[in-house]
Amino acid sequence: MVDLTTNYLGLKLAHPLVPSASPLSKDLDGARRLEDAGASAIVMPSLFEEKIEAEQQQMERFFYEQAIGFGEADSFHPIPDHILTYQEQYLAHLQRIKSALQIPVIASLNGTSQGGWIEYGQALQQAGADALELNIYHLAANAEDSSEAVENRYLDILRELKSRVSLPLTLKLSPQFSSPIHFAQRLEAAGADGFALFNRFYQPDIDLDTLQVVPKLELSTPAEALLRIRWTALMYGRVKTSLAVTGGFHQTPDVIKALLAGADVVHLCSVLLAHGVGKLGEIRAELEQWLVEHEYESIGQLKGSVSQQHAIDPSAYERANYIHVLDSYTPAAGVLR
């Protein structure tokens, strides 16, 4: 029998397929369906500091700053006892999931301030998370922000949080860093336990009727997987941390390629949203069948065997491959050359 187990963030998982943060785990029934479908662990949707702040401002406005209408009663501000804040609901949900599921539960945090990362990271640890994914969604839109300043922002958050919590910490990295491997090594030295390649930054659109900038959400496509596979292959062996890939993994062949490149786990999201959680079991079965047909005994034997350090042609992951791709293009029949 093929050994599908893998180690991720110090956690031994039954196999490498881990549903990432999505609406699928926003309630207990959804989390149970993921476990029943065969998930080896789950990543919860992010706890957003900016949402906590917005709720606090709303509370200030409607409860603490409300005008009663009578001068002698201005100091009396009735607040319903049954109201649970967004943060309280999130932490209670995490505790329920941890109590109900047998698989590891990885919390996700999207902070905005240094104090927020610490406070909410500690709260997630106390609520029982097995690990913590840091979703540092920072877009360097300020022309005064140097690349060094952007990297130091990540490093400062990581160092401070690492000194305050004992949970394994993994960071979702953007593909927009100028030297991802060097940056990953700096993060590893600062205490990172893992990386998820890569964070998908949602792109705003322009409404041509109103000329307003509007949010737009699109699910990933299989074409996005190759970027993750390439950088995993380049990073494997150059950092000792856990490696996860996320974004564009809809098909079993791409999952296998990610493992060959060196990934410890493959995050699934859009494919489950589009085709249902049963797709997870299909991919697992196809992965196991491929391993049997190719006479692999374990995921460990497979992992990293086609990373840059172990590839037959290591230069294929670099610029030489760019020229080859351009030369290999053939226009469709009937198209003028």
Residue pairs with C-beta under 8 A, 6 or more apart in sequence:
2 288
2 291
2 292
2 296
2 297
2 298
3 297
3 298
3 299
3 300
4 14
4 15
4 16
4 284
4 287
4 288
4 291
4 298
4 299
5 12
5 13
5 14
5 15
5 298
5 299
6 12
6 13
6 15
6 16
6 40
6 264
6 265
6 299
6 300
6 303
7 13
7 242
7 264
8 16
8 18
8 41
8 194
8 242
8 244
8 264
8 265
9 106
9 131
9 168
9 170
9 193
9 194
9 242
10 131
10 168
10 193
11 41
11 104
11 130
11 131
11 168
13 40
13 41
13 103
13 104
13 265
14 40
14 103
15 38
15 40
15 284
15 287
15 299
16 40
16 255
16 259
16 263
16 264
16 265
16 266
16 299
17 38
17 39
17 40
17 255
17 265
17 266
17 268
17 280
17 283
17 284
17 287
18 39
18 40
18 41
18 42
18 43
18 106
18 244
18 265
18 266
18 267
18 268
19 25
19 34
19 39
19 42
19 43
19 267
19 268
19 269
19 272
19 277
19 280
20 43
20 196
20 246
20 267
20 268
20 269
21 43
21 44
21 45
21 46
21 108
21 133
21 135
21 269
22 45
22 269
22 272
22 273
23 30
23 45
23 273
24 30
24 31
24 33
24 34
24 272
24 273
24 277
25 31
25 34
25 42
25 43
25 44
25 45
25 97
26 45
26 93
27 93
28 93
28 96
28 97
28 100
31 42
31 97
31 100
31 101
31 105
32 100
32 101
33 277
34 42
34 277
34 280
35 42
35 101
35 102
35 103
37 277
37 278
37 280
37 281
38 280
38 281
38 284
39 103
39 280
40 103
40 104
40 265
41 103
41 104
41 105
41 106
41 130
41 265
42 97
42 101
42 103
42 104
42 105
42 106
43 106
43 107
43 108
43 133
43 267
44 93
44 94
44 97
44 105
44 106
44 107
44 108
44 129
45 108
46 108
46 109
46 110
46 135
47 87
47 90
47 107
47 108
47 109
47 110
47 120
47 124
48 110
49 109
49 110
49 111
49 112
49 113
49 116
49 117
49 120
50 110
50 112
51 86
52 85
52 86
52 87
52 116
52 120
53 112
55 85
55 86
63 77
63 78
63 79
64 77
66 77
67 74
68 74
68 76
68 77
84 92
87 120
87 123
91 123
91 124
91 127
94 105
94 107
94 124
94 127
94 128
94 129
95 127
95 128
97 105
98 105
98 127
98 128
98 129
104 130
104 131
105 128
105 129
105 130
106 129
106 130
106 131
106 132
106 133
106 170
107 124
107 127
107 129
107 131
107 132
107 133
108 132
108 133
108 135
109 117
109 120
109 121
109 124
109 132
109 133
109 134
109 135
110 135
110 136
110 137
111 117
111 120
111 121
111 134
111 136
111 157
114 156
114 157
114 160
117 134
117 157
117 160
117 161
118 160
118 161
118 164
121 132
121 161
121 164
121 165
121 167
122 164
122 165
124 132
124 167
125 132
125 165
125 166
125 167
129 167
130 167
130 168
131 167
131 168
131 169
131 170
131 193
132 165
132 167
132 168
132 169
132 170
133 170
133 171
133 172
133 196
134 157
134 158
134 161
134 169
134 170
134 171
134 172
135 172
135 199
136 153
136 154
136 157
136 171
136 172
137 199
137 201
138 150
138 153
138 154
139 201
140 147
140 150
147 177
147 178
150 177
151 177
151 183
151 186
154 171
154 183
154 187
155 186
155 187
155 190
158 169
158 171
158 187
158 190
158 191
158 192
159 190
159 191
161 169
162 169
162 190
162 191
168 193
168 194
169 191
169 192
169 193
169 194
170 192
170 193
170 194
170 195
170 196
170 241
170 242
170 244
171 187
171 192
171 194
171 195
171 196
172 195
172 196
172 198
172 199
172 246
173 180
173 183
173 184
173 195
173 196
173 197
173 198
173 199
174 198
174 199
174 201
175 197
175 198
175 199
175 227
175 231
176 201
177 183
180 197
180 231
180 234
180 235
181 234
181 235
181 238
181 239
184 192
184 195
184 235
184 238
184 239
184 241
185 238
185 239
187 195
188 239
188 240
188 241
192 241
193 241
193 242
194 241
194 242
194 243
194 244
194 264
195 235
195 239
195 241
195 242
195 243
195 244
196 244
196 245
196 246
196 267
197 228
197 231
197 232
197 235
197 243
197 244
197 245
197 246
198 227
198 228
198 231
198 246
198 247
199 246
200 220
200 224
200 246
200 247
202 215
202 216
202 217
202 218
203 216
204 213
204 214
204 215
204 216
205 213
205 214
205 215
205 216
206 212
206 213
206 214
207 213
207 214
219 270
219 273
219 274
220 247
220 248
220 250
220 269
220 270
221 248
221 250
221 270
222 248
222 249
222 250
222 251
222 254
223 248
224 247
224 248
225 245
225 247
225 248
225 249
225 250
225 254
225 257
225 258
226 248
227 247
227 248
228 245
228 246
228 247
228 248
228 249
228 258
229 245
229 254
229 257
229 258
229 261
230 261
230 317
232 243
232 245
232 258
232 261
232 262
232 263
232 307
233 261
233 262
233 306
233 307
233 308
233 311
233 317
234 307
234 308
234 317
235 243
235 262
236 243
236 261
236 262
236 304
236 307
236 308
236 309
237 262
237 304
237 307
237 308
237 309
242 264
242 265
243 262
243 263
243 264
244 263
244 264
244 265
244 266
244 267
245 258
245 263
245 265
245 266
245 267
246 266
246 267
246 269
247 267
248 254
248 270
249 255
249 258
249 266
249 267
249 268
249 271
250 270
250 271
250 274
251 271
251 283
252 282
252 283
252 286
252 287
252 290
255 266
255 283
255 287
256 287
256 290
256 302
257 306
258 266
259 266
259 299
259 302
259 303
260 302
260 303
260 304
260 305
260 306
260 307
261 304
261 306
261 307
262 303
262 304
262 307
263 303
264 303
268 279
268 280
268 283
271 279
271 283
272 279
272 280
291 299
291 302
296 302
304 310
308 314
308 317
311 317
315 321
316 324
331 337
